[in-house]
Amino acid sequence: MTINARQNSGRRWLGLNWQINPTFGWGVLGLNLALQAEQDGRFAPVPFVPTITRDASPPQYQPLIDRILARERIATELLAQHPGERCCCDFPVLHTLGNRLLSNDAAEKVVGNKNLAVIFFEDTHIPPHSLEVAKRFDLILAGSTWNAEVLRKNRVQNVEVFLQGIDHSIFLPVTKPRSPGAPFVIFSGGKLEYRKGQDIVVAAFRQFRQRHAESILVTAWHNHWPKTMEGIAHKGHVRGTPSVSHDAQLDIGGWLEMNGIPREASYNLGVVPNHLMPKVHVQVDVAVFPNRCEGGTNLMAMECLASGVPTILSANTGHLDLIDARHCYPLTVQDQVDPIPPYQGTEGWGESSVDEVLESLERVYRGAAEAAQYGAASVRFMEPWSWKQRFEELVRHLERAG
């Protein structure tokens, strides 16, 4: 089957071969690239995987999203009419790649006249046969400098760094002067799993609250894929994993209580659409990300930095693109990380020190003036990281690919 691009005022179609969705990382990337393309006017974005969360998108962008979804319906209906057939498009298509250069099912069904792949991966073990996958693409766009370096070390040459962006119309600088006696609010985000290091957060906060009883841990730890929570207790900082209800909600509060943190000392946000996160940022005093590995630059950390939230970051992997001791609090103690399933290679990963996390929290707690300076500096640092700028880079890569 062949799909010919419908012409619309001279605009070329641009296929996005994954789901746009504002509640997880890949979906946020797809959503923002699609919105930028729609506003830019040179390309007409066409998602090939049905969107299921239209109402969770930013309302100010709804007219743009409706136009994008109209094209999505055309594309997905055509695919449904030809099940099992490969779809050949006379326009470029963006694909996704992950650990061991694995792609989603859609990548086998849809190909463009030019094919670019965006990749985020954590497992540094890349089997030789996986390297053949790289040859299918005209260009591979790595979500961090670290990802690009690992690929090149494995003799993948058609690689360029392509970092994520920020919507500066949503993530605006915030100020939160702390009143005497007010709770000290610590934020931690990212799906709950070993790689994200929330067990380190729990261990540090458990000690921090013993010193500062007014402190509260606010979490955005929902995991759409609960199976990946297994392993969170590997280092012994925590026990067990949260229970999962019939409607796929995690009992984070109960799990934290089992691990020594009273229910009144924590609040889990559940699933929060990306554009609503600023409502969280205005209420927190510090954000902490002691992640063992990030294939990309950690979207939630970027949003905190762009909002001026004092941010503690582990100095490893994708975080290294964000880190500068003048605008964040780097966790520089990074010990070797043991591979655990499903990861076979952890070269470049880092095990953050609970003591250093605790020390950094204390530094923010006791140094409000310094924290405010760091927050202002992080806003300035993130100014060039706009989705508009990232889309311009994507257009250059498309032109380079022919």
BELWO-V134671 format. One record per pair of residues at least 12 apart in sequence whose C-alpha atoms are under 8 Angstrom apart, sorted by sequence separation. I is the first residue (numbers start at 1). GAP is how many residues later the second one is. D is the distance in whole Angstrom. If there is no record, write none. Layout:
i=I gap=GAP d=D
i=I gap=GAP d=D
//
This chain:
i=18 gap=12 d=7
i=34 gap=12 d=8
i=95 gap=12 d=6
i=148 gap=12 d=7
i=205 gap=12 d=7
i=229 gap=12 d=7
i=242 gap=12 d=7
i=243 gap=12 d=8
i=289 gap=12 d=7
i=301 gap=12 d=8
i=337 gap=12 d=6
i=148 gap=13 d=6
i=188 gap=13 d=8
i=242 gap=13 d=5
i=253 gap=13 d=7
i=336 gap=13 d=7
i=337 gap=13 d=6
i=16 gap=14 d=7
i=241 gap=14 d=7
i=253 gap=14 d=7
i=287 gap=14 d=8
i=336 gap=14 d=6
i=337 gap=14 d=6
i=240 gap=15 d=8
i=253 gap=15 d=7
i=313 gap=15 d=7
i=315 gap=15 d=6
i=334 gap=15 d=8
i=335 gap=15 d=5
i=336 gap=15 d=6
i=145 gap=16 d=6
i=252 gap=16 d=6
i=312 gap=16 d=6
i=313 gap=16 d=6
i=314 gap=16 d=6
i=315 gap=16 d=6
i=334 gap=16 d=4
i=335 gap=16 d=5
i=142 gap=17 d=7
i=144 gap=17 d=6
i=287 gap=17 d=7
i=311 gap=17 d=5
i=312 gap=17 d=5
i=313 gap=17 d=5
i=314 gap=17 d=5
i=315 gap=17 d=6
i=334 gap=17 d=5
i=335 gap=17 d=7
i=51 gap=18 d=8
i=93 gap=18 d=7
i=101 gap=18 d=8
i=140 gap=18 d=6
i=141 gap=18 d=6
i=142 gap=18 d=6
i=143 gap=18 d=6
i=144 gap=18 d=7
i=226 gap=18 d=8
i=310 gap=18 d=7
i=311 gap=18 d=6
i=312 gap=18 d=6
i=313 gap=18 d=6
i=314 gap=18 d=7
i=315 gap=18 d=8
i=316 gap=18 d=7
i=333 gap=18 d=8
i=334 gap=18 d=5
i=93 gap=19 d=5
i=139 gap=19 d=5
i=140 gap=19 d=5
i=141 gap=19 d=5
i=142 gap=19 d=5
i=143 gap=19 d=5
i=144 gap=19 d=6
i=239 gap=19 d=8
i=310 gap=19 d=8
i=312 gap=19 d=7
i=315 gap=19 d=7
i=333 gap=19 d=6
i=334 gap=19 d=7
i=92 gap=20 d=5
i=93 gap=20 d=8
i=95 gap=20 d=7
i=97 gap=20 d=6
i=101 gap=20 d=8
i=117 gap=20 d=7
i=138 gap=20 d=7
i=139 gap=20 d=6
i=140 gap=20 d=6
i=141 gap=20 d=6
i=142 gap=20 d=5
i=143 gap=20 d=5
i=239 gap=20 d=7
i=250 gap=20 d=8
i=298 gap=20 d=7
i=302 gap=20 d=8
i=314 gap=20 d=8
i=332 gap=20 d=8
i=333 gap=20 d=6
i=47 gap=21 d=8
i=89 gap=21 d=7
i=91 gap=21 d=5
i=92 gap=21 d=5
i=93 gap=21 d=6
i=94 gap=21 d=6
i=95 gap=21 d=6
i=96 gap=21 d=5
i=97 gap=21 d=6
i=98 gap=21 d=6
i=99 gap=21 d=7
i=100 gap=21 d=8
i=115 gap=21 d=8
i=116 gap=21 d=6
i=119 gap=21 d=7
i=139 gap=21 d=7
i=141 gap=21 d=5
i=142 gap=21 d=7
i=143 gap=21 d=7
i=238 gap=21 d=6
i=249 gap=21 d=7
i=297 gap=21 d=5
i=298 gap=21 d=7
i=331 gap=21 d=7
i=46 gap=22 d=6
i=47 gap=22 d=8
i=50 gap=22 d=7
i=86 gap=22 d=7
i=87 gap=22 d=6
i=88 gap=22 d=6
i=89 gap=22 d=6
i=90 gap=22 d=6
i=91 gap=22 d=5
i=92 gap=22 d=5
i=93 gap=22 d=5
i=94 gap=22 d=5
i=95 gap=22 d=4
i=96 gap=22 d=5
i=97 gap=22 d=5
i=98 gap=22 d=5
i=99 gap=22 d=5
i=115 gap=22 d=5
i=116 gap=22 d=6
i=117 gap=22 d=7
i=118 gap=22 d=6
i=119 gap=22 d=6
i=120 gap=22 d=6
i=134 gap=22 d=7
i=287 gap=22 d=7
i=289 gap=22 d=8
i=290 gap=22 d=7
i=291 gap=22 d=8
i=292 gap=22 d=7
i=294 gap=22 d=8
i=295 gap=22 d=7
i=296 gap=22 d=5
i=297 gap=22 d=5
i=331 gap=22 d=8
i=45 gap=23 d=6
i=46 gap=23 d=8
i=49 gap=23 d=8
i=50 gap=23 d=8
i=86 gap=23 d=5
i=87 gap=23 d=5
i=88 gap=23 d=5
i=89 gap=23 d=5
i=90 gap=23 d=5
i=91 gap=23 d=7
i=92 gap=23 d=6
i=93 gap=23 d=6
i=94 gap=23 d=6
i=95 gap=23 d=6
i=96 gap=23 d=6
i=97 gap=23 d=7
i=98 gap=23 d=5
i=99 gap=23 d=6
i=100 gap=23 d=7
i=114 gap=23 d=8
i=115 gap=23 d=6
i=116 gap=23 d=5
i=117 gap=23 d=5
i=118 gap=23 d=5
i=119 gap=23 d=5
i=120 gap=23 d=5
i=281 gap=23 d=7
i=286 gap=23 d=6
i=287 gap=23 d=6
i=288 gap=23 d=6
i=289 gap=23 d=6
i=290 gap=23 d=6
i=291 gap=23 d=6
i=293 gap=23 d=7
i=294 gap=23 d=6
i=295 gap=23 d=5
i=296 gap=23 d=8
i=297 gap=23 d=8
i=305 gap=23 d=8
i=333 gap=23 d=7
i=44 gap=24 d=8
i=47 gap=24 d=7
i=48 gap=24 d=6
i=85 gap=24 d=7
i=86 gap=24 d=6
i=87 gap=24 d=6
i=88 gap=24 d=6
i=89 gap=24 d=6
i=92 gap=24 d=8
i=94 gap=24 d=7
i=97 gap=24 d=8
i=99 gap=24 d=6
i=100 gap=24 d=8
i=114 gap=24 d=7
i=115 gap=24 d=7
i=116 gap=24 d=6
i=117 gap=24 d=6
i=118 gap=24 d=6
i=119 gap=24 d=6
i=120 gap=24 d=8
i=134 gap=24 d=8
i=224 gap=24 d=8
i=285 gap=24 d=7
i=286 gap=24 d=5
i=287 gap=24 d=5
i=288 gap=24 d=5
i=289 gap=24 d=5
i=290 gap=24 d=5
i=292 gap=24 d=7
i=293 gap=24 d=6
i=294 gap=24 d=5
i=297 gap=24 d=7
i=39 gap=25 d=8
i=46 gap=25 d=6
i=47 gap=25 d=5
i=84 gap=25 d=8
i=86 gap=25 d=8
i=88 gap=25 d=8
i=99 gap=25 d=8
i=100 gap=25 d=7
i=101 gap=25 d=8
i=116 gap=25 d=7
i=118 gap=25 d=7
i=131 gap=25 d=7
i=284 gap=25 d=7
i=285 gap=25 d=7
i=286 gap=25 d=6
i=287 gap=25 d=6
i=288 gap=25 d=6
i=289 gap=25 d=6
i=293 gap=25 d=7
i=294 gap=25 d=7
i=297 gap=25 d=7
i=331 gap=25 d=7
i=35 gap=26 d=8
i=38 gap=26 d=7
i=45 gap=26 d=8
i=46 gap=26 d=5
i=50 gap=26 d=7
i=100 gap=26 d=5
i=121 gap=26 d=7
i=124 gap=26 d=7
i=281 gap=26 d=7
i=286 gap=26 d=8
i=331 gap=26 d=7
i=20 gap=27 d=7
i=48 gap=27 d=6
i=49 gap=27 d=7
i=99 gap=27 d=8
i=100 gap=27 d=7
i=120 gap=27 d=7
i=222 gap=27 d=8
i=223 gap=27 d=8
i=19 gap=28 d=7
i=47 gap=28 d=8
i=48 gap=28 d=6
i=102 gap=28 d=8
i=126 gap=28 d=8
i=222 gap=28 d=7
i=281 gap=28 d=7
i=14 gap=29 d=6
i=16 gap=29 d=7
i=18 gap=29 d=7
i=19 gap=29 d=7
i=20 gap=29 d=8
i=35 gap=29 d=7
i=46 gap=29 d=7
i=101 gap=29 d=6
i=186 gap=29 d=7
i=188 gap=29 d=8
i=191 gap=29 d=7
i=192 gap=29 d=5
i=278 gap=29 d=8
i=11 gap=30 d=7
i=12 gap=30 d=7
i=13 gap=30 d=5
i=14 gap=30 d=6
i=15 gap=30 d=6
i=16 gap=30 d=6
i=17 gap=30 d=6
i=18 gap=30 d=6
i=19 gap=30 d=5
i=21 gap=30 d=7
i=35 gap=30 d=7
i=38 gap=30 d=8
i=100 gap=30 d=6
i=101 gap=30 d=8
i=184 gap=30 d=6
i=185 gap=30 d=6
i=186 gap=30 d=6
i=187 gap=30 d=6
i=188 gap=30 d=6
i=189 gap=30 d=6
i=190 gap=30 d=6
i=191 gap=30 d=5
i=192 gap=30 d=6
i=11 gap=31 d=5
i=12 gap=31 d=5
i=13 gap=31 d=5
i=14 gap=31 d=5
i=15 gap=31 d=5
i=16 gap=31 d=5
i=17 gap=31 d=5
i=18 gap=31 d=5
i=19 gap=31 d=6
i=20 gap=31 d=6
i=21 gap=31 d=8
i=22 gap=31 d=8
i=102 gap=31 d=8
i=183 gap=31 d=5
i=184 gap=31 d=4
i=185 gap=31 d=5
i=186 gap=31 d=5
i=187 gap=31 d=5
i=188 gap=31 d=5
i=189 gap=31 d=5
i=190 gap=31 d=5
i=191 gap=31 d=5
i=192 gap=31 d=6
i=221 gap=31 d=8
i=317 gap=31 d=6
i=329 gap=31 d=7
i=10 gap=32 d=8
i=11 gap=32 d=5
i=12 gap=32 d=6
i=13 gap=32 d=6
i=14 gap=32 d=6
i=15 gap=32 d=6
i=16 gap=32 d=6
i=17 gap=32 d=6
i=19 gap=32 d=6
i=21 gap=32 d=6
i=101 gap=32 d=7
i=182 gap=32 d=7
i=183 gap=32 d=5
i=184 gap=32 d=6
i=185 gap=32 d=6
i=186 gap=32 d=6
i=187 gap=32 d=6
i=188 gap=32 d=6
i=189 gap=32 d=6
i=190 gap=32 d=7
i=191 gap=32 d=5
i=316 gap=32 d=7
i=317 gap=32 d=6
i=11 gap=33 d=6
i=13 gap=33 d=7
i=15 gap=33 d=7
i=21 gap=33 d=8
i=101 gap=33 d=7
i=181 gap=33 d=8
i=183 gap=33 d=7
i=185 gap=33 d=7
i=187 gap=33 d=8
i=188 gap=33 d=8
i=191 gap=33 d=8
i=199 gap=33 d=6
i=316 gap=33 d=6
i=317 gap=33 d=8
i=22 gap=34 d=7
i=34 gap=34 d=7
i=198 gap=34 d=8
i=199 gap=34 d=7
i=203 gap=34 d=6
i=316 gap=34 d=6
i=22 gap=35 d=6
i=193 gap=35 d=6
i=194 gap=35 d=7
i=197 gap=35 d=8
i=202 gap=35 d=7
i=203 gap=35 d=7
i=315 gap=35 d=8
i=21 gap=36 d=8
i=192 gap=36 d=8
i=193 gap=36 d=4
i=194 gap=36 d=8
i=202 gap=36 d=7
i=314 gap=36 d=8
i=192 gap=37 d=6
i=193 gap=37 d=7
i=194 gap=37 d=6
i=200 gap=37 d=7
i=193 gap=38 d=7
i=194 gap=38 d=4
i=199 gap=38 d=6
i=314 gap=38 d=6
i=193 gap=39 d=5
i=194 gap=39 d=8
i=199 gap=39 d=6
i=192 gap=40 d=8
i=194 gap=40 d=8
i=290 gap=41 d=7
i=118 gap=44 d=8
i=292 gap=45 d=8
i=312 gap=45 d=8
i=327 gap=46 d=8
i=328 gap=46 d=6
i=219 gap=47 d=8
i=221 gap=47 d=7
i=327 gap=47 d=5
i=328 gap=47 d=8
i=216 gap=48 d=8
i=217 gap=48 d=6
i=218 gap=48 d=6
i=219 gap=48 d=6
i=220 gap=48 d=6
i=221 gap=48 d=8
i=222 gap=48 d=5
i=312 gap=48 d=7
i=326 gap=48 d=7
i=327 gap=48 d=7
i=216 gap=49 d=5
i=217 gap=49 d=5
i=218 gap=49 d=5
i=219 gap=49 d=5
i=220 gap=49 d=5
i=221 gap=49 d=7
i=222 gap=49 d=6
i=327 gap=49 d=8
i=215 gap=50 d=7
i=216 gap=50 d=5
i=217 gap=50 d=6
i=218 gap=50 d=6
i=219 gap=50 d=6
i=220 gap=50 d=6
i=327 gap=50 d=5
i=328 gap=50 d=7
i=216 gap=51 d=8
i=218 gap=51 d=7
i=220 gap=51 d=7
i=326 gap=51 d=7
i=327 gap=51 d=5
i=220 gap=52 d=8
i=202 gap=54 d=8
i=206 gap=54 d=7
i=310 gap=54 d=8
i=327 gap=54 d=8
i=206 gap=55 d=6
i=293 gap=55 d=8
i=293 gap=56 d=5
i=49 gap=57 d=8
i=202 gap=57 d=8
i=292 gap=57 d=6
i=293 gap=57 d=7
i=48 gap=58 d=8
i=292 gap=58 d=5
i=291 gap=59 d=8
i=292 gap=59 d=6
i=291 gap=60 d=8
i=292 gap=60 d=7
i=291 gap=61 d=8
i=310 gap=61 d=6
i=290 gap=62 d=6
i=310 gap=62 d=7
i=308 gap=64 d=8
i=310 gap=64 d=6
i=311 gap=64 d=8
i=310 gap=65 d=5
i=308 gap=66 d=8
i=309 gap=66 d=5
i=290 gap=67 d=8
i=308 gap=67 d=4
i=307 gap=68 d=8
i=308 gap=68 d=6
i=308 gap=69 d=8
i=305 gap=70 d=7
i=308 gap=70 d=6
i=308 gap=71 d=5
i=306 gap=72 d=6
i=307 gap=72 d=6
i=305 gap=73 d=5
i=306 gap=73 d=5
i=305 gap=74 d=6
i=306 gap=74 d=8
i=286 gap=75 d=8
i=306 gap=75 d=8
i=15 gap=76 d=7
i=17 gap=76 d=7
i=306 gap=76 d=5
i=14 gap=77 d=6
i=15 gap=77 d=6
i=16 gap=77 d=6
i=17 gap=77 d=6
i=18 gap=77 d=7
i=305 gap=77 d=7
i=306 gap=77 d=7
i=13 gap=78 d=6
i=14 gap=78 d=5
i=15 gap=78 d=4
i=16 gap=78 d=5
i=17 gap=78 d=5
i=18 gap=78 d=7
i=286 gap=78 d=7
i=12 gap=79 d=7
i=13 gap=79 d=7
i=14 gap=79 d=6
i=15 gap=79 d=6
i=16 gap=79 d=7
i=17 gap=79 d=7
i=14 gap=80 d=8
i=302 gap=80 d=8
i=1 gap=81 d=7
i=1 gap=84 d=7
i=3 gap=84 d=7
i=5 gap=84 d=8
i=1 gap=85 d=6
i=2 gap=85 d=6
i=3 gap=85 d=6
i=4 gap=85 d=6
i=5 gap=85 d=7
i=1 gap=86 d=5
i=2 gap=86 d=5
i=3 gap=86 d=5
i=4 gap=86 d=6
i=5 gap=86 d=7
i=18 gap=86 d=8
i=1 gap=87 d=6
i=2 gap=87 d=6
i=3 gap=87 d=7
i=4 gap=87 d=8
i=201 gap=87 d=7
i=2 gap=88 d=8
i=18 gap=88 d=7
i=201 gap=88 d=8
i=17 gap=89 d=6
i=201 gap=89 d=7
i=17 gap=90 d=7
i=200 gap=90 d=7
i=197 gap=92 d=8
i=198 gap=92 d=7
i=17 gap=93 d=8
i=196 gap=93 d=8
i=197 gap=93 d=6
i=198 gap=93 d=8
i=196 gap=94 d=7
i=197 gap=94 d=5
i=196 gap=95 d=4
i=197 gap=95 d=6
i=195 gap=96 d=6
i=196 gap=96 d=6
i=15 gap=97 d=8
i=187 gap=97 d=6
i=195 gap=97 d=5
i=196 gap=97 d=7
i=185 gap=98 d=7
i=186 gap=98 d=6
i=187 gap=98 d=8
i=194 gap=98 d=8
i=195 gap=98 d=6
i=196 gap=98 d=8
i=185 gap=99 d=5
i=186 gap=99 d=6
i=187 gap=99 d=6
i=188 gap=99 d=6
i=195 gap=99 d=8
i=184 gap=100 d=8
i=185 gap=100 d=5
i=186 gap=100 d=5
i=187 gap=100 d=5
i=188 gap=100 d=5
i=189 gap=100 d=7
i=184 gap=101 d=6
i=185 gap=101 d=7
i=186 gap=101 d=6
i=187 gap=101 d=6
i=188 gap=101 d=6
i=186 gap=102 d=7
i=170 gap=105 d=7
i=172 gap=106 d=8
i=176 gap=106 d=6
i=171 gap=107 d=6
i=174 gap=107 d=7
i=175 gap=107 d=7
i=176 gap=107 d=7
i=178 gap=107 d=8
i=170 gap=108 d=7
i=174 gap=108 d=6
i=176 gap=108 d=8
i=176 gap=109 d=7
i=231 gap=109 d=7
i=190 gap=110 d=7
i=231 gap=110 d=8
i=189 gap=111 d=7
i=164 gap=132 d=8
i=171 gap=132 d=6
i=163 gap=133 d=7
i=164 gap=133 d=7
i=173 gap=133 d=7
i=174 gap=133 d=6
i=175 gap=133 d=7
i=163 gap=134 d=7
i=172 gap=134 d=7
i=173 gap=134 d=4
i=174 gap=134 d=6
i=29 gap=135 d=7
i=164 gap=135 d=7
i=171 gap=135 d=6
i=172 gap=135 d=5
i=173 gap=135 d=5
i=174 gap=135 d=7
i=166 gap=136 d=7
i=171 gap=136 d=6
i=166 gap=137 d=7
i=168 gap=138 d=8
i=166 gap=140 d=8
i=147 gap=148 d=6
i=146 gap=149 d=8
i=147 gap=149 d=8
i=204 gap=150 d=5
i=208 gap=150 d=7
i=144 gap=151 d=6
i=203 gap=151 d=7
i=204 gap=151 d=7
i=207 gap=151 d=8
i=143 gap=152 d=7
i=144 gap=152 d=5
i=200 gap=152 d=8
i=143 gap=153 d=5
i=144 gap=153 d=6
i=200 gap=153 d=8
i=201 gap=153 d=8
i=204 gap=153 d=6
i=205 gap=153 d=7
i=208 gap=153 d=8
i=142 gap=154 d=8
i=143 gap=154 d=7
i=200 gap=154 d=6
i=204 gap=154 d=5
i=208 gap=154 d=8
i=201 gap=156 d=8
i=147 gap=170 d=8
i=122 gap=171 d=6
i=146 gap=171 d=6
i=147 gap=171 d=7
i=122 gap=172 d=6
i=146 gap=172 d=6
i=121 gap=173 d=8
i=122 gap=173 d=5
i=144 gap=173 d=8
i=145 gap=173 d=7
i=121 gap=174 d=5
i=144 gap=174 d=5
i=146 gap=174 d=8
i=120 gap=175 d=5
i=121 gap=175 d=8
i=143 gap=175 d=8
i=120 gap=176 d=6
i=145 gap=176 d=7
i=144 gap=177 d=7
i=184 gap=181 d=8
i=175 gap=197 d=8
i=173 gap=203 d=8
i=173 gap=206 d=7
i=168 gap=215 d=8
i=57 gap=216 d=7
i=166 gap=216 d=8
i=56 gap=217 d=6
i=58 gap=217 d=6
i=57 gap=218 d=7
i=125 gap=218 d=8
i=168 gap=218 d=7
i=125 gap=219 d=6
i=166 gap=219 d=6
i=167 gap=219 d=6
i=123 gap=220 d=5
i=124 gap=220 d=7
i=125 gap=220 d=5
i=165 gap=220 d=5
i=166 gap=220 d=5
i=167 gap=220 d=6
i=122 gap=221 d=8
i=123 gap=221 d=6
i=124 gap=221 d=4
i=125 gap=221 d=8
i=164 gap=221 d=8
i=165 gap=221 d=5
i=166 gap=221 d=6
i=123 gap=222 d=5
i=124 gap=222 d=6
i=165 gap=222 d=5
i=123 gap=223 d=6
i=124 gap=223 d=6
i=164 gap=223 d=7
i=122 gap=224 d=8
i=165 gap=224 d=8
i=165 gap=225 d=6
i=164 gap=226 d=7
i=163 gap=227 d=7
i=162 gap=228 d=8
i=162 gap=231 d=8
i=162 gap=232 d=8
i=28 gap=246 d=7
i=23 gap=248 d=7
i=23 gap=249 d=6
i=23 gap=250 d=5
i=24 gap=250 d=8
i=22 gap=251 d=5
i=23 gap=251 d=6
i=22 gap=252 d=5
i=22 gap=253 d=8
i=139 gap=258 d=8
i=139 gap=262 d=7
i=138 gap=263 d=6
i=25 gap=274 d=7
i=116 gap=282 d=8
i=114 gap=287 d=7
i=114 gap=288 d=7
i=92 gap=306 d=8
i=36 gap=351 d=7
i=36 gap=352 d=6
i=33 gap=354 d=7
i=37 gap=354 d=7
i=32 gap=355 d=7
i=36 gap=355 d=6
i=33 gap=358 d=6
//
